[in-house]
Amino acid sequence: MDAVSGELIDLTDYHSIHHSELTSSGSLSTQCAARILIRALKAYAKDHPEQRATAAKEVALLRNPKTVKEALSTPQRAEWLAAINKEMQSLIDKGVYRVEDVPAGRKLIPTRLVLKIKLNADGSIDKFKARCVVAGYRQKAGLDYDPMGTYSPMTESTTIRLLLSLANMLNLEVDHLDIKTAFLNGVLPESEQFYCSPPPGFSLEPGKGWKMLKGLYGAHQSGAVWAKTWREWMKQHYPHFHEAGTERCVYVMREAADGTPLDLSLARDIQLEPGERLVILIMNTDDLLVLYNESARSIVDDFEKHLNTHFEATPRAPVEQYLGMHVSRDRTRRTLALDGRRHVYDFIWHMGMDPQNGTPVRTPLDPHTTYSKSDCPDEIDTALRDRVWKAHGKLIHLSVWCRPDLCHAVSVLGRYVHNPSQKLWEAYRRITKYLIKTKDLRLVYGSADPAGGLSPYGTSDSDWGASLDDRRSTGAYIFFLDGAGISWKVKLSPTACLSTQEAEYIALSEATKEALNLRMLLRDLGFGLSAPMTLFSDNKGAISMSQHPTNKPATRHVDMRIHMCRQHVELGNIKTEHMPGTDLPADMCSKQTVCPTHEKHTARTFGDQSIAPPAAPITRIVHGD
């Protein structure tokens, strides 16, 4: 209703505008205007089908441009031009290439400028970014790069969640900084230097080319060369920082109040020594996360200054976004929330639905619906398969990083994406409706934990013979620390199991591997556990098998490696205890549970949402898929 005239207004064709989308002078921001134009063009194309092709071209110009020509034809011409000039200047400043004559027999590898709108965690525009990227697929192994030298380490999502939960427990500072044009700092070995042509719009004399002296985005070896450069720099300038075991991206420094290094091998559990200084560095490509206590602030300040004398980095600031996940904290209440709400909203929009409207459902998959190969059609529908692949890829990212409640659905549906049916597509639509209902769900560390304690523990479960295609069992585990999940996984058993006891025992074996991984990581950080890590299961027979060779006639066929669980119980690394299935959070990851059960386990896994720090609103901007 119009507040002045009192007339009723049909809002169907109106566009709501947030105050943040207005400039200081009160006019529309460029991004808001572009979004409204896209909406108008789509409506025009719907009413005038004969103009659809023309409207589609206009819409394309308002999204992420594919070429420089398109970028300079958009309302953001000035922003794109500044980003392009900045990128090309950085290549010169870093000495990335040298213009030389191209040797006979060597072919120039083309480059191009990739343009992208970078987003903040809430979906708003951060900056316009241009990257000069080489067509790496045109490189020849053995000539342009060493095929054995392309590995670039990355930190696992479990490690990130574990470290953030530790930071919350110990009240550590969590700062973030970004190494600008990181790949351009990696010097290529002489044997791997290759030749490129400049991107379209930049020309050279005939017979000339760029001889690449440093890494460039898109090249096979660039990530590995930068990772090696960073590792060698750390060894040279900060030898007292130790790599956390097999985690090539994590470094730790712990020293006593008098400056002497602490013995990291001591089992001191998750606690700090009086007056100690702790710094943990996590580097993923060019994103550096710094965890430290107040006593070590001066060390981190000096580290940042020294870093900028060798590499150019953004100013250090409290983390708000890391690897696409949004991080928010309430230091007073000692809570930390981790979420991928922007990715959730993007998935909902990608599926053609509105996060604020729709008919929500309470579980990802219908607990009364089964899926099998018999659902797959005789002929592959390639159009449907492409849609399924795009949707499934987005769900994999969500389930790995921040949504354990989706991991079972992703595991089940992923078995049939090679030849999807309409029934499978409807399952993705149902997941979308579920995400509409749970779109703001976050992992909240600092929540009260029913199991108590200050050490991580795991829950394990299995659904015996759940796969209708081969009768293999679906096993799952979820590990907890500081009141919320830090690690989860769903996996089919390697073979069909002959009993529930055997299926649960195999699931316990998988959970044992993850328990050992967490124990070793904590040990390498100096937080070695003095007591066995507890694994909960709802099957007393499996628990008994993990403690001694009981019921031998029923288990004599079990593979030797599965008994690794029992061996580590005997070694004192883990202990197994019973927990009723109604209280076992891993239950929702091993099967399609009914609404009350799913919601109970979800609440336990994600933590107390009522104490979560305030969440920034998610904004939709013009951004192509």
C-alpha positions, 0 to 999 in steps of 0.5 A, a space after each residue: 500500500 502506498 503510504 501517501 495515497 493509500 492505494 494498493 500497488 502490484 509489486 510484481 514489476 518493481 525492483 527493491 533497492 537496498 540503501 547500500 546500492 545508492 551512491 553518496 549523492 543518492 543515485 543508483 550504483 553502477 552495479 544496481 543499474 546493471 542488475 535492473 537492466 538485465 531484469 528489464 532485458 529478460 522481461 522484454 525478451 519474454 514479451 518479444 521473442 523475435 528480439 530475444 537474440 539481441 536482448 541476450 547479447 545486451 545481457 551478456 555485456 552486463 555480466 562478466 565479460 569474456 573479452 576485453 572488447 566486451 569489457 570496454 563496452 559495459 558500464 564498468 569500462 573505467 573499472 575494467 580498464 584500470 584492472 587491465 592496466 594494473 595487471 599488465 604493469 605487474 607483469 613488467 614490475 615483476 620481470 615475468 617475461 623478456 621480449 626475445 626472438 623465438 627460436 626455430 621450432 618453438 611455437 608461441 603459446 597464446 595468452 589472454 586476459 581473464 576478467 572477473 568480478 570478485 565478490 565479498 562474502 556477502 555477495 557484494 562486489 569487492 573489485 574488478 580483477 584482470 588476470 593474464 592467463 596462458 593457455 597451459 593446455 598448449 604446453 608440451 610436457 618435457 619441453 615447456 614444463 616438467 610433468 613430475 614437477 606440477 604438484 602444488 599443495 593445498 590445505 584440506 578443509 578439515 585442517 582449516 576447520 580444526 585450526 579455526 575451532 582451536 583459535 576459538 577455544 584458545 582465544 587466538 587472533 585470526 588475521 588474513 592477508 593476500 599475496 598479490 600476484 603470487 604466481 609471478 614471484 616464482 622463478 622458472 627453472 631455465 629448462 622450463 622457460 617457455 615462449 608466449 604471445 601477448 594477449 589480444 590487443 598487445 602486439 610485438 614485432 614479427 618473430 618476437 615473443 615473451 620468454 617467460 622467466 617466472 610463473 604465469 597463471 594457467 601454466 602447468 608448473 606455476 602453482 608448484 613453482 610458487 609453492 616451492 618459492 614460498 617454502 624455501 623463503 620460509 626455511 631461509 628467513 623463518 627456520 624456527 617455524 616448523 611444518 606441521 607434519 605432512 601439512 606442507 601449507 601449515 607452519 607453527 612457532 611456539 616459544 616460552 616466555 623467555 624465548 626458548 622453543 617449546 617441545 612440540 612432541 609433549 602431550 600437553 592437550 589443547 592448551 597454552 603454556 603460561 606466557 608462551 608465544 604461539 603463531 600458526 601460518 596457513 598458506 593456500 596459494 596466495 591466501 595467508 591465514 595467521 593465528 596467534 595469541 596476544 603475546 606473539 603480536 609483535 612477532 606477527 607485526 615483524 613478520 608482516 613487515 618482512 614479508 612485504 620486503 620480498 612479496 607485496 601483500 594486502 594489509 593484515 586484517 581480521 579474517 572475514 572470508 577465507 577460501 570462499 567461506 565467511 568467518 564471523 566471531 564474537 570474542 565476548 561470547 567466545 564463538 566463531 561461525 563458519 559458513 558458505 551462505 553465499 555459495 548456498 544462495 548462488 546454488 538456489 539462484 542457479 536452480 532458478 529459485 528464490 532464497 526468500 520464497 518457495 516451498 521448503 522441505 525439512 530433509 535433503 532427500 525424501 526418506 521414502 525414495 530410493 535411487 538405483 541404476 534402474 532409474 537411469 534411462 536407456 539413452 543419455 540425455 546430454 542436456 539434462 546431464 549438463 544441468 546435473 553436472 553443474 548442480 552436483 559440482 556446486 553441491 560437492 563444494 558445499 558438502 566438503 566445506 561447510 554443509 555436512 548435512 548434504 554429504 549423504 545426498 551428494 554421495 548417493 546422487 553422485 553415483 548416477 550423474 553419468 546417466 541421470 534421469 528426471 527423477 534424479 533432477 527432481 532430487 536436486 530440486 528438492 535439495 534446493 528447497 531444503 537449502 531455502 529452509 536452511 540457507 543461513 545454517 552455520 557451523 558455530 564453534 563455542 557451542 555447548 557440547 553434550 559429550 563435553 571435554 576439550 578434545 576432539 571425538 568422533 561418531 561413526 555409523 553405517 547403513 547395511 546394504 544400502 546400495 540397491 545396485 551392489 548391496 554395499 553398505 554406506 558408512 559415515 563419520 563426523 568428528 567434533 571439536 568445540 561444539 560443532 563438526 570439524 570433519 565428516 565423510 561418507 563412503 561405500 564399503 569396499 565389498 558387500 558386508 554379511 552383517 550389520 556388525 561387519 558394516 559398522 566395524 568397517 565404518 569404524 575403521 574409516 573413522 579410525 584413519 581420520 582419528 589418527 590424522 587429527 591426532 597427528 596434526 594436533 601433535 605436530 602443532 604441539 597439542 598432542 593428546 594425552 588420552 585416546 580419542 573417543 569414537 562412538 558407535 551405536 553397534 555394540 558388536 562392532 565395538 566388541 570387535 574393535 576391542 578383542 577378536 570376538 565372534 570369530 566364526 562371523 568375522 573370520 573373513 574380514 580383511 586384515 586391514 580392517 582390523 587396524 581399528 582394533 590395533 589402534 585401540 590396543 595402542 591407546 590411540 583411540 577408544 570405542 564407546 557406545 552411543 544410541 543411534 537416536 543420538 548419533 550425528 553420523 546417522 544422518 550421513 549414512 542414510 536418509 533419515 526422517 525429519 525429526 531425526 535429521 533436524 536433531 542431528 543437524 542441530 548437534 553437528 552445526 552447533 547452537 545457532 542462537 549464539 552465533 555472531 551476527 551474519 551479514 546479509 547476502 546480496 545478489 549482484 550481476 555475476 555469471 555462473 
